[in-house]
């Protein structure tokens, strides 16, 4: 592929993807050939894609080969970093009672020709962004692309389709100010939202940075209204901040021009006791998902908070509700294959190819609904 390859940002099968071949109209029912199965539009509209289980399917192939995608980044490239097993690439998300449309990159590019897509969030947003651009690159392997980064913005475009898919690093979505007392999280302030304007699809993400404490915490104080405090409940702070973000979206985004998604809360697997495994400490050496449609461990506090905030929006964002499907994938993390050596274990991010490809299939299914 001809390329203008720029700076590769921080880690953090040729696709059998037939174009949207034909729309068969029977009243208000439309059928789509997605390259894997025929999906009826009314089925897409009525299906709950977020409740289901992972099914081992030896006929299922990833939508790209990690060895041929130049955008993955070292921390997500588990095969390159020596992961010996490959079964984690053969699990397909199966919703209860319906099928998830297989991602069709050609169809996606035709639908979004001339459009701008922007991911805004933390390193898990980066995880999803890199997955999507690998999927698109594999769909049109002979097309030119541009790829690069400047400051907090990482960019990818396919000039032949006039499509841009960018990622803006912003883990809190609200402001963090550098003041004399230190780094202050301003829970009721967004001053950089102008960078989110003028695009056709927005995919936001924020959660994991809010759970950090101790040496991992990247701020010194919380501020809301006239109050500045050294410490408060992190989930209460998250709720205030997400409400600030939701109010900003309601005020500034026209849903007839811009589709707004929220990536949802991805699970971490730091304690093997959650899935009743006495022989392991965390996600290390996990080679298969939790079986069934229920995670035996505790819930994720941010999930309920996020759903509550989104439900109160005047212009609700579409929640890509990835919590359950990630809870079940204890095997999907880089673990010791994140490139930092065997002493560094990553049970928060996800291998590419891997679980984030399903997040983008869910995004594609949501766009088909629109």
Buried (B, 14 or more C-beta within 10 A) or exposed (E): EEEEEBEBBEBBEEBEBEBBBEEEEEEEEBBBBBBBEEBBBBBBEEBEBBEBBBEEEEEEBBBBBBEBBBBBBBBBBBBEBEBEBEEBBBBBBBBEEBBBBBBBBBBBBEBBEEBBBBBBBBBBBBBBBBBBBBBBBBBBEEBEBBBBBEEEBBBBBBEEBEBBBBBBBBBBBBBBBEEEEEEBBBBBBBEBBEEBEEBBBBBBBBBBBBBEEEEEBEBBBBBBEEEBEEEBEBBEBBBBBBBBBBBBBBEBBEEEEBBBBBBBBBBBBEBBEBBEBEEBEBBBBBEBBBEEBEBEBEEBBBBBBBBEBBEEBEBBBBBBBBBBBBBBBBBBBBBBBBBBEEEEBBBBBBBBBBBBBBBBBBBBBBBBEE
